[in-house]
């Protein structure tokens, strides 16, 4: 069966999230922060969707919307056929067992007053899964699966390194056998050598448990290693989404092109010869989104029309697996869907 024929586990449909800033004597709304603005995509069982972009682009807010930790201003989040923001609280509680998160900071995400055993067992207790000695055996099994000894049970988070703490967080995330895990920058706070170990662990767990990941990060090298597909976000919008190999070999948006040029290459000869793409200026404020294409203020290919026309994601391949929101960037590899269709005939 083709991947396109597999029913999506998760569907995000035109999701938007705006935060109002209050001010003045009567606390009236003074401004609005546009955190997520019309995002749509699907995630199929067993795949890893990487979401990348600069700080403040809306990646983490999008993750919280998917988990139901934030309510969207508009749009739908469909998980296993149910809109998680429109179902009864009892049904949402059942769905939460199948949607978990790995947090960015392994130091602040664990309660320092709880033992490792209590931390890992907490999801089991909340959802009434197992009890007594069965629950303790499950905790020991989870710790062993993430590479921690059973003796860790009686210890506290401050007795562990950052990498070990993140393993505890991963054990907690998989305790309820979830179908979807959102990994929010899970290795950015760790040393490089430890990052590799944690990434390899996540891959191993995905193969063994059939997990589906949404991997949020700003490091494209890490995302390339773990992801099936990559979505590139800029100021609350997805500007390009495609398979990992396609993104790296054939970027179709100027912002993606600039991000890829910043990824270091281990070969010093190649690294020394290649040209970096330097973007001008800073990311605009989400309070004052530029008109037209929101990237045009920093784009090397910007045309006069870019300041007035807001491009939508458009297919860059006949199978619609590669979408990009830029009609003017003069990439030599850019071809219309119609032209590709003619070539295939």
N, C-alpha and C positions, 0 to 999 in steps of 0.2 A: 504494500500500500504506500502511495506517495505521501510525503509529509504534509502536502497541501490538502490531502483527503482526510487526515486525522482530525477529529473534532478538537477544537481548542480547549485547553484547561481553563484559560483566562482570556477574557476579552475586555479591553479598555476602549470605551466608545466616547469620543469627543469630550473627555473629562477636562473640566476647568476648576481652578481653585483661586479665589481672590480673597485677600485679607484686607479688612478695612482698618485704617489708622484713625483713631479718634483724637480730637483736639478741640481746644476752645473751652469756654466756660460751661457750655451745655453738652460737652462731649460729643459733638456732632462729627460725622464722618468727614475727615479733611482730605484724605487720599486713599488710594487703593493699590495694594501690592498685587501684581499679577504673577503668581508663583507657577501655576500650570495653566496653559492656555490652548485648549483644543487638542489634546493628545489622544491618539487612537493606535492600538496595535493588538496583536494576538500572541499568546504563548501556548505552544503545544506541549503535551506531556513528554518529559524526558529531555527537553532542550534547555539551553541556558541563553537567556537574552541579556546581553550586556548593555547597560545604559551609561553613557559617558557624556562629559561636558564640564565646563568650568564651574567653580564654586558659585552657588547662587542661581544656577540654571533651572532648578526645580526638581532635581533627581530625587532627593530625600523626601520632599513633599509628595511626589508621585508615588513613592513606595508606601508612605503612610496612608495615602488615599486607597491604594490597592488592598491594604490590610484592614481598612475600615477604622483606622486611628484618627483620621480626619474625614469630615463630610465634604463631598465636592460641592462647588457652587452650582455646577450643572454636569450632565453626562452620566454615564453608567459604568460600573465595574461588575462584570459578569464572571462569577467563579462557579464552574461546574453547572452552568445553566441558571444560576440565581444571581440577581442583582443584590449585592451585599448591603447596599445602602437603602434598600426598599423592603427587605424581609423583616419579619418579627425578630425581636431580640433573642428569643429562644432558639430560632433557626440559625441566627448569626453565631450564637455561642457554639452550636454544633459545627458550623463551618470553620470557626477559628481553630479547631483542632488540626485542620488540614492546611492552614496558612501560618507560617512562623517566620521569625526574623532573626538574623544575626547582626548585632549592632557593631558600629564602627569602633567604639572605645571599649576594650576589654576591661579597663579599670573601673569606669563608672557604670557599666551595665550589670555588674554583679553586686549584690547587697553585701557589704563588708561584715554585717552582723550575723550572716547565715553561713553555715558550713556548706561545703561543696555538695554534700549529700542532700541537704535541704534545698539548695538552688536547683539542682537537676531534677529533684523529685517534685518541685512545686507545680509544674504543669500537670503531672499525674494526679496530684492532690486536688487541684482546682477542677479538673474534669472528671474526678472520681474514677480514675483508672488504676486498678490494682490497690492493694493495701497491705500493711504489715510486712512480713518477710518477702512477699512477692514483689512489693515495690522496691525494697532494698536490693533484691537480686537484679531488678531491672536497672537500677541506678548503676550498680557495679558493671553490668553488661554494657551500658552506654559509655561509661568512662573507659572501659577496655576498648570499645570500638573507636574512640577518638584518641587512643594512645596514652591514657593516663592510668596509673596503678589504682587498685582498689583502696589502698591506704590513703588516697586523697580524700576519701569521703569525710573524714573527721577534721580535716584542715579547713582553713579560712582563705578567702581570695588573696589576702595580702602575703600569703606564704608562697605564692606562685609567680612565675614570670609572666610577661605579657602574652607570649605565645601559648603558655599553658592555660592562662585565663580564657583566651579565645577558644581553646579546645573545650573548656567547660561551657562556654556560651553555645558552642556548636552541639554539645551533648544535650543541653537543655532544649535547643531548637528541634532536634530530631526525636525527642522523647515520646511524642505522640504520633509518630509515624506520619508526618505531614506529606502532602503531595506537592506543595509549593513552599519554597523558602526564599525570602528576600534577603540577600546579603548586602547590607549597606556599608560600603567601604570596609569590608571585613579584615583587610590586611594593611590598610594605609597607616595604622599606628604601630606597626611591627617592624622590626629590623628586616633587611632584605633577605637574609638567610632563613629567617623564620617565616617570612611571607611564602617562600617556595614550599615549605613543609605544610602550611595551612592550606594553600591552594591545592596541593596534591591530595591532602586529606579530603577536601570538598569534592574533588573529582572521584576519589575512591568511594565515598559515601553515595554519590550520585549513581555510580554503576551498581553498587550493592543494593541500594534501597529504591532505585527508580525515581529519584528526586527530580524536580523541575526547579531551576533557579532563575531569579532575576538578580543579576550581579551589577550593583551600582558602584561606579568607580570613576576616578579621573585619570588613572594610569592606563593608557591604551595598550602598553606592553602586557600588563596583567590581564586586561580584558580579552586581548587576542588569544591568550593561552587558554582561557576557560570558556569562551563564548561560542555558541553556535551561530547566533546572529548578533548584530550590534545596532543600537539606536543612538544617534547623536542628538543631544539636546542643546538648545541655545535659547536663553531667555524664555523658558517655559514652553517652548515648542520643540517637537522632533523635526529636525531639518533633513535627516537622512536615516534610512534604515535598510539594511541588507545583510546577507550572509557575511561572516567574518572575513573570509578570503576575498570576497568581492569588495568589501569596504577598503581593505588594505591595498588591493591591486588596482582598483578602479573607482576612486572616490569621485562623487558627482556633485559635491557641494563645496564651495570655497572654505567654509569653516572646517569641514572634515579634512580637507587637504592641508590646512594649516596645522591642525592637531597632529596629523600623521607626520608632518615635517619635523615636529618636536620630539618624536620618539627616537631615542638614541639607538644607533646601530653598533653592535659589538666590534665590527671590523674597523679599525682606525683609518685605514686607507679610504674606505667608502665614506665613513663619517666625515673625514676631512674634505672630501670633494663635493658632497651634496650641498644644496642650497636650502637654507632655512627660510621659511615664510614668516615674516614678522608682521603681525597685525598692528594697525595703528590705533591708538587710544585705548580706552578701557571699556569694559562691558557696560552698556547703558543701565541706568537704574530701573528696576522692575516697577517703580512708581511712575516713571515717565518712559514708556515704551515708544521707540521711534515709529513714525508712520511708515507705511509700506513694509518692505522687508526689514525686519528688525536687525539684520546683520549688515545692512548697507553702509552704516556709518564706519565700519572697519574693513569692508570688503575691497580687495584689489581689483575686482572685476565690475564694480558697481556702475550701473548706467542710470541716466536721469529717471527712467521709469521705476527704478528700484525704490525710490523715495516715496512713491505714491501707490504702487501695486504690491499687495501682500501675496506672495506665491504660496500655493498649496502643494502638498506632497504629490508628485506625479511619477508614474512608472518610467523607469529607465531600462526596462527589459521586457521582453514579450510575456514572460510568466509572472510579471508584476511582483517579483521577489525583491527588486531593488527600487526603492522610492527615494526621491530627493526633491527638496523645495527650492529649486533655483533654475530659472529658464534661460539665464544669460551667460553663465560662466563658460568661457571658450575652451573647455577641455577637449583635447583631440579625440579622446575616447568616447565622447558623448554622441550618442546616436538616438534618433527618435524611435519610439515603439513601432511606428509604422514601417520605418526602414528595416528594423530588425525582423519584423513580420515578413516583409518581402524577401529578405535573405533566407528565411526559413522555408520558403515555399519551393 
